[in-house]
C-alpha cells in the first residue's frame, strides 16, 4: 500500500510538473512581449508576525471557548486538513469546555513558533458505565504554530497517538 501511495504521489507530481512546463512553453511562443508582474509585496517584520500570531492564538482559543469546531478547523495546518475534512473534524470533539484563556507567551523561531496559553477546562468524558465528570481544572497548553502563505497555522498533533501530519 505504501508503494502504491508513493507511486501515485510521484505520478501526480510528474503530471503537475509536465503541465506547468507546457504552460511555460505556451507563454514563450506568445507574440506579446513578456511583462513583469508588479506585485507590491508587503514585507512582514518580526513584530508584524508576532502580533499576527498573538491574534491567531487568541482567535483560536475564542473558538474553543465558543465550542465552534468549524472555526477551529480553519486554524489548523493544511497538511492536517488534507487528511481530515471539516465534517469529520466536527465529529472528533469531546464534551470538554474551556474558559478564560490567557496567552502567557509566544516564541518565534523563523517560521515555527510556540505558544503557551493558560486555560480552565471542565466537562465530561465518556466512561465505561457512565460519563466521568471533570471539574474546573486550570491547565497550561503549549502549541506549535507554522507560518505558511503569509499566515500562522496551528500544527495538529494527536497527543494520544503522538502523531502529526507535518514533516520538517
Buried (B, 14 or more C-beta within 10 A) or exposed (E): EEEEEEEEEEEEEEEEEEEEEEEEEEEEEEEEEEEEEEEEEEEEEEEEBBEBBBEBBBBBBBBBBEBEBEBBBBBBBEBBBEEBEEEEBEEEEEEBBBEEBEBEEBEBEEEBBBBBBEBBBBBBEEEEEEEEEBEEEEEEBEBBBBBEEEEBBBBBBEEEEEEBBBEE
